[in-house]
Amino acid sequence: MKEYNFTINGNKYHVSIDKVEGQTIDVEVNGTPYSVEVDQEIRQPMTTKTPKLVRSVASSVPSTDATPQSAKTNKGGAINSPLPGTILDIYVKEGDKVTAGQKLLLLEAMKMENNIDSDKEGTITSVKVRKGDAVMEGDVLIMID
């Protein structure tokens, strides 16, 4: 059943389409039922169209390295913001040596505080944000070499 609200010449109408069969449509206008005949047959779709979610297929190349990724040591690179938020505190400065898992800064996102930890070891080459800065997802926060 579909429902519509119309205003015609200042008058308001609430219309419900109850049934469509061939050239006859059963409607209700402001609570009063009517059977309306149209010039040609109204065809209804046989199925409803549901949008499909299409995701790109990730390449699955088997690794010959038996060491799990979490046990590997990553060196250098950028630490990016995982989600939009505000920088509340920064725990490192340029020149500091960091290890994987070390807390780098505190990010407030969706009224929650999130620790941003290093996933790399190395030396902080630059801190791209300051306390109070608003960041978007993917923004570079800290560079490690």
The 8 nearest C-alpha neighbors of each residue, nearest first, counted from 0:
[[1, 17, 16, 2, 15, 18, 26, 19],
 [2, 0, 16, 15, 3, 17, 14, 18],
 [1, 3, 15, 14, 16, 0, 4, 13],
 [2, 4, 14, 13, 15, 5, 1, 12],
 [3, 5, 13, 12, 14, 6, 2, 11],
 [6, 4, 12, 11, 7, 13, 3, 14],
 [5, 7, 11, 10, 9, 12, 8, 4],
 [6, 8, 10, 9, 5, 11, 12, 4],
 [9, 7, 10, 6, 11, 5, 12, 4],
 [8, 10, 7, 6, 11, 5, 12, 4],
 [9, 11, 7, 6, 8, 12, 5, 13],
 [12, 10, 6, 5, 7, 9, 13, 4],
 [11, 13, 5, 4, 29, 6, 14, 28],
 [12, 14, 4, 29, 28, 3, 5, 15],
 [15, 13, 28, 3, 27, 2, 12, 4],
 [16, 14, 2, 27, 26, 1, 17, 3],
 [15, 17, 26, 1, 0, 18, 25, 2],
 [16, 18, 0, 25, 26, 15, 19, 1],
 [19, 17, 25, 24, 16, 20, 26, 0],
 [18, 20, 24, 23, 25, 21, 17, 41],
 [19, 21, 23, 22, 24, 18, 41, 40],
 [20, 22, 40, 23, 41, 19, 42, 24],
 [21, 23, 40, 37, 36, 39, 41, 20],
 [24, 22, 36, 20, 35, 21, 19, 37],
 [23, 25, 19, 35, 18, 34, 26, 20],
 [26, 24, 34, 18, 17, 33, 16, 35],
 [27, 25, 16, 33, 17, 15, 32, 24],
 [26, 28, 32, 15, 31, 14, 30, 33],
 [27, 29, 14, 31, 30, 13, 32, 12],
 [30, 28, 13, 31, 12, 14, 27, 32],
 [29, 31, 28, 27, 32, 13, 14, 15],
 [30, 32, 27, 28, 29, 33, 26, 14],
 [33, 31, 27, 26, 28, 30, 34, 25],
 [34, 32, 26, 25, 27, 35, 31, 28],
 [33, 35, 25, 24, 26, 23, 36, 32],
 [34, 36, 24, 23, 33, 25, 37, 26],
 [37, 35, 23, 22, 24, 34, 38, 39],
 [36, 38, 22, 39, 23, 35, 40, 24],
 [39, 37, 22, 36, 40, 41, 23, 21],
 [40, 38, 37, 22, 41, 21, 36, 42],
 [39, 41, 22, 21, 42, 38, 37, 23],
 [42, 40, 21, 22, 39, 43, 19, 20],
 [43, 41, 40, 44, 21, 20, 19, 45],
 [42, 44, 45, 41, 19, 46, 20, 21],
 [43, 45, 46, 42, 47, 48, 41, 19],
 [44, 46, 43, 47, 42, 48, 41, 49],
 [47, 45, 44, 48, 43, 49, 42, 50],
 [46, 48, 49, 44, 45, 43, 50, 51],
 [47, 49, 46, 50, 44, 51, 45, 43],
 [48, 50, 47, 51, 46, 52, 53, 44],
 [51, 49, 48, 52, 53, 47, 46, 54],
 [52, 50, 53, 49, 48, 54, 47, 55],
 [51, 53, 54, 50, 49, 55, 56, 48],
 [54, 52, 51, 55, 56, 50, 57, 49],
 [55, 53, 56, 52, 57, 51, 58, 50],
 [54, 56, 57, 53, 58, 52, 59, 51],
 [55, 57, 54, 58, 59, 53, 60, 52],
 [58, 56, 59, 55, 54, 60, 61, 53],
 [57, 59, 60, 56, 55, 61, 62, 54],
 [60, 58, 57, 61, 56, 62, 55, 63],
 [59, 61, 58, 62, 57, 63, 64, 56],
 [62, 60, 59, 63, 64, 58, 65, 57],
 [61, 63, 64, 60, 65, 59, 66, 67],
 [62, 64, 65, 61, 66, 60, 67, 68],
 [63, 65, 62, 66, 67, 61, 68, 71],
 [64, 66, 63, 67, 62, 68, 70, 61],
 [65, 67, 64, 68, 70, 71, 69, 63],
 [68, 66, 69, 70, 65, 71, 64, 62],
 [67, 69, 71, 70, 66, 72, 65, 73],
 [68, 70, 67, 71, 72, 66, 118, 73],
 [71, 69, 68, 67, 72, 66, 73, 99],
 [72, 70, 68, 69, 73, 67, 66, 119],
 [71, 73, 74, 70, 119, 120, 99, 69],
 [74, 72, 119, 71, 120, 75, 118, 99],
 [73, 75, 119, 120, 121, 72, 76, 144],
 [74, 76, 144, 143, 121, 119, 73, 120],
 [75, 77, 143, 142, 144, 78, 74, 119],
 [76, 78, 142, 141, 143, 79, 139, 75],
 [77, 79, 141, 140, 139, 142, 76, 80],
 [80, 78, 139, 137, 138, 140, 77, 81],
 [79, 81, 137, 136, 138, 82, 140, 139],
 [80, 82, 136, 137, 79, 83, 138, 135],
 [83, 81, 136, 80, 135, 84, 137, 108],
 [84, 82, 135, 136, 134, 108, 80, 81],
 [83, 85, 108, 107, 134, 133, 106, 82],
 [84, 86, 133, 107, 132, 106, 131, 134],
 [85, 87, 106, 130, 131, 132, 88, 105],
 [88, 86, 105, 130, 106, 131, 85, 107],
 [89, 87, 105, 104, 130, 86, 90, 106],
 [90, 88, 104, 91, 103, 105, 130, 87],
 [89, 91, 103, 104, 88, 102, 92, 105],
 [92, 90, 103, 89, 95, 93, 104, 123],
 [93, 91, 95, 94, 126, 123, 90, 125],
 [92, 94, 123, 125, 124, 95, 126, 91],
 [93, 95, 123, 122, 124, 92, 96, 125],
 [96, 94, 123, 122, 93, 92, 97, 91],
 [95, 97, 122, 121, 123, 94, 98, 120],
 [98, 96, 120, 121, 122, 95, 101, 99],
 [97, 99, 120, 101, 100, 119, 121, 117],
 [98, 100, 119, 118, 120, 117, 101, 97],
 [99, 101, 117, 116, 118, 98, 102, 119],
 [100, 102, 116, 117, 99, 98, 103, 97],
 [103, 101, 116, 115, 104, 117, 100, 114],
 [104, 102, 90, 116, 115, 91, 101, 89],
 [105, 103, 89, 115, 90, 88, 114, 102],
 [104, 106, 114, 88, 87, 113, 115, 86],
 [107, 105, 86, 113, 85, 87, 112, 84],
 [106, 108, 112, 85, 84, 111, 113, 110],
 [107, 109, 84, 111, 110, 83, 106, 112],
 [108, 110, 111, 107, 84, 112, 83, 82],
 [111, 109, 108, 107, 112, 84, 113, 85],
 [112, 110, 108, 107, 109, 113, 106, 84],
 [111, 113, 107, 106, 108, 105, 114, 110],
 [114, 112, 106, 105, 107, 115, 111, 108],
 [115, 113, 105, 104, 116, 106, 102, 112],
 [114, 116, 104, 103, 102, 105, 113, 117],
 [117, 115, 102, 101, 103, 100, 114, 118],
 [116, 118, 100, 99, 119, 101, 103, 102],
 [117, 119, 99, 100, 116, 73, 120, 98],
 [120, 118, 99, 73, 74, 117, 75, 98],
 [119, 121, 98, 99, 97, 74, 73, 75],
 [120, 122, 144, 97, 96, 143, 75, 74],
 [121, 123, 96, 144, 143, 95, 94, 97],
 [124, 122, 143, 93, 94, 95, 125, 142],
 [123, 125, 93, 143, 142, 122, 144, 94],
 [126, 124, 142, 93, 123, 141, 127, 143],
 [125, 127, 141, 128, 140, 142, 93, 92],
 [126, 128, 140, 141, 125, 139, 129, 142],
 [129, 127, 126, 140, 132, 130, 141, 86],
 [128, 130, 132, 131, 86, 127, 89, 126],
 [131, 129, 86, 87, 132, 88, 89, 128],
 [130, 132, 86, 85, 87, 129, 133, 88],
 [133, 131, 86, 85, 130, 129, 134, 128],
 [134, 132, 85, 84, 131, 86, 135, 83],
 [135, 133, 83, 84, 85, 132, 138, 136],
 [136, 134, 83, 138, 137, 82, 84, 80],
 [135, 137, 82, 83, 80, 81, 138, 134],
 [136, 138, 80, 79, 81, 135, 139, 82],
 [139, 137, 79, 80, 135, 136, 140, 134],
 [140, 138, 79, 78, 141, 77, 137, 80],
 [141, 139, 127, 79, 78, 128, 138, 126],
 [140, 142, 126, 78, 127, 77, 125, 139],
 [143, 141, 77, 125, 124, 76, 123, 78],
 [142, 144, 123, 75, 76, 122, 124, 121],
 [143, 75, 122, 121, 124, 76, 123, 142]]
